[in-house]
Amino acid sequence: MKNIDKKLVVFLTIMNLLVIGAVIYIVFQFERVEQSIHVMSDEVTETMNILSPLIKNLELVSINVIEIGEAANLTYISLKKLKKLHTKLIKSQTEFQPKLLESLQNWNQKAITNIQTIREVVDRGKRVTDESGGNFRAIEQQLRIFQNIFTVDKLINFIKTQIFVTLALLIVISLFTSLIISRLLKQSQLAIKQAKLVANQRWVQSKLTELYDNIRGELNHTTLAQRIIDYLTPCLNALVGAIYNNDNGTLKLNAGYAYPTQPNETNQFLFGQGLIGQAAKEQKSILVSEIPDNCIKINSALGEMKPNHMLVTPFMLDGHVKGVIELGLFRPLSENQTLLLQQAAERIAISFKSAEYRNQMRILLKESQAQSEELQQQQKILEQQQQELEQNNSQLETFARTVAHDLKNPLNTVIGYSDELVEICTEDNLLDAELMSQLVFVAKAGHKMEEIINALLLLAKTSKGGNIDTQPLDMPSIIAQAQERLIYMIKGCQAEISIAKNFPVVLGYAPWVEEVWANYISNGIKYGGLPPKLELGADVQDDNMIRFWVRDNGPGLSKENLAKLFTAFTRLHQNNAEGHGLGLSIVQQIIEKLNGKIGAESIMGQGSTFYFTLPKL
């Protein structure tokens, strides 16, 4: 930087000296030209004074020349006449010859006179010419002076042109020089800034690398904080340092460097409390200068000393304060140190966040281990329950077989005899009204027991695991068998059943599907209108399923009752229902076993529709 400044100063000094010398030279040339012009002006004036008498003499010479010309003409004419006369005189010998000779003499005399006159004029012109000779030489000198004046005038114009050109060049050179100098200055400043920036970045990167090496590894909060403050405090030329961790909104002291501990001193702050809490609240650094004497002091073997400045800086991650660093300084941080602290803050926050994650992972690992042990215990309990369930299923199957073999046959006999007695007594009127009602009650109880036994048998079959072999079903014949089973109910209630002519072929298990139709038809007769009217039909669905349905003319069901419709041991019509509440729940198990679904639709006052779906063939 210093070498560049010296070169620029020398260059500027030389350029200024050149410009000053050029100006002085131009001024001097102008002075010389002005003096020359004054001298020439005086010479021109003198020349004009000399030319005035010369011009007058030239006028006299001109007049004399004119007179000489006239005299010469006259002489010439006289001589011609004399010549002719002389010729005639010689040829003629007359009496007039004496007169002619006299005339000739007269002409001769005139010619002599004219010649003398010419000579006088010539002599006079010669004298004038001699007198003017010196004047002509003066004229020649003056003419030469005039030539010099013209030359000087050209020289002056040339000098003016050169002066203007020189001035223009000087202006261009000065402007170009200024541009070069400004660019050099900018480039030098930029180069200096870049050099400083590169040096700062290298220093900062080296310090950050050292810091990262110190905090690498799986460290807890206390160890991590101690390593950070132990490195940053001497690196930033601080005397004392402390680091606080954000623990659910409370800033707690984690570690310190030369940090004096005093009794009854609080080591935790809330957001907005003290400088520590205020820096965390504002999420920006706070620098305090001119610290009072009663503030923090640092003890050593040589004595006590106190910092002149205190810097409090929060470190954040994703806009959340993870902690605060407090430093006591003799002097404010330099540009490099400030940059180091700013870039280190985010990495410190990440390290604290990682420590939190590791702590949470440890807690979760302990919890997962405890949960694993609990799950193992629950697994054992489930296995025991599974064994008990299998035993219960086995007992249920044994019970179903017992019911089928030991109860159903005698029950069928009781039902057969009771129905026959009711028919005979009704036709022959053998019993009174009370006995007749009791006999009818016995017959109905027998039928009810048969339904319960059939339901339990069906429930045992559907609850048993394993897949069912499905086959194509002849749905009209299955519906006919279900109607045959319910013939007494249909006749007794005078029910009207309308059945569709065509049913699509589906896959299923015929005995179970017969139970579904029997349940839906019996429910329609029980809960339908007076008399009950039923419609049986089928629809093709988009999902390659066939929906079979039974529609009645009953009072309909509310949304609350529809939601509870397929729950086991639920009876919606307590007044007129004689069932046991297992029918629809067993139907649901049957249809789900056959890969179908069941449902119901109802509008109060417009009847209900019960349906089930089976896969299309």
C-alpha positions, 0 to 999 in steps of 0.5 A: 500500500505504501509503495503504491501511494509513493508511486502515485505521489511521484507521478502526480508531482511530475505531471503537475510540473509538466503542466506548470512548465507548459503554461510558463512556456506558453506565457513566455511565447505570448510575451515574445510574440507581443513584443515582435508585434509592437516592433513590427508595428513601429517599423510599418509606421516608419516605412509609411513615413518613408514611402510618402515623399517617394510616392510624390517623386514618382508622381513627378517622374511620371509627369516628366515621362509624359512630357518626354513622350510628347516631345519625342512624338513631336520630334519624330513627326518633325523628322519625318517631315524633314526627311520628306522635304529633303527628298523633294528638295533634292529631286526638284530644281525649282525656284522654290528651292531656296524657300524650301531650304529655308523651311528645312532649316526651320524644321531642323531648328525645331528638331534641334530644339525638341531634341534639346528639350528631350535632353533636358527632360531626360537629364531632369528625369535622371536627376530625379531618378538619382535622387530617388535611387536611395528612396527605391533602396529604402522601398526595397528594404521596407518591402522586405520588412513587409515580407518579414511581417507576413512571415511573422504573421504566419508564424504567430498564427502557427504558434497560436494553433500549436498553443491551442493544440497543446492546451487541448492535449494537456486537457486530454492528458490531464483527464486521462491521467485523472481517470487512470489515477482514479481507477488505480486508486479504486483497484488498489483499494479493492485489492487491499479490501480483497486481500484483507477479506481473504486474510480475514476469511482464512484466519476465521476459517482456521479458528472455526476449524479448530473450534469444530475439532474441539466440539466434535463428538457426542458431548453432553451440554456441560462438556460442550459448553466448557469446551466452547468457552475455553476456546473462544475466550482466549481466541477473542482476547477476552479476560473472562467468559461464560456461556448460558444454555436455554432450558425451556425459557430459562438461561442457565449458566453451563460453563465459565472461563476465569468466571468468579463465583460469588455467594448469593449470585444468581446463575440463571436469567429469564428472557428480558432479565438483565443483559443476558435475558435482554440479548436473548429477547432482542436476539442481538448482541449488546456491547457495554463500555466503561464498566463500573469499578464495582462490577466483575473483577478477575483475580490472579496472583499479581492482583485484580483487574477488571474488563473495560468492555462487556459483550453479550451475544446470543446464538440462535438456530432457525430463529430460536435462541439456544443460548447466550455467550458473555465475554469481558474484554479489555478492548472491543473485538476486531473485525476478524474477531467479530466475524469469527464470533458471528459465524461460530454462533450458528455452529454452536447453536447446531452443536447444542441442538445436536446435544439436545437430540442426543439427550432426547435419544437417550431418554427415548432409548430408555423409554423404548427399552422399557416399552420393549420389556412391557411389549414382551410382557404384553406379548406373553399375555396375548399369547396366553389369550390366544391360547384361551381363545383357541380353547374357547373356539374349540369349546364353542365348536364342541357346543355347536356339535352338541346342540346339533346332535343333542338339542335340535332333534328333540326340539324339532319334535317339540316344535312339530307337536306344538304346531300340530296341537295348535292347528288341531285345537284351532280347527276343533276349538278344543281349548278355551282361550287361556289354554289356547294362548299358552299353547301358542306361546309354547309353540312360539318359544320352540321356534324362538329356541330353534332360531337361537340354536341356528344362529349359534351354529352359524356364528360358530361356523363363521367365527372359525378361521380358514378360507371358504371355497366359493362357487357360482350361485343360483340366486333364484333357487336360494331365495326360494329356499329361504322363502320356504323356511319362512312360509309360516311367517309369510302366511301369518303376516300376509306378506307380499313379496315381489322378486326380480325375474333375473339375478346375475351369477355371483361367487359365494357359499350357498348355505350362508347366502341363504341365511342372509336372505332369510334374515333380510326377509324376516326382518322386512316382514317383522318391521315392515308395514301392515301388511308388509310389502317386500321387493327383492332385486339386484344391481350391477356395481362399478367395482365388478360387484353385484348388490342384492337388496330387500326393500320394505314399506316400514316406518324407516330408520333414523341416522342414529339407528342406522349407525348401530344397526349391525352391532351384535346384541342390539335391538332397535325395535324393543316393542315389536321385536322378538329377536335376540340381536345376533342376526345382522351381526352374523350376516355381516360376518358371513358377507365379509367372509365371502369378500363382500359388504353389507349396508342399509339405506333408510328415509323416515316414513319411506321404508328401508333397504338392506343390501349385501354385495358379492363378487361377480362371476 
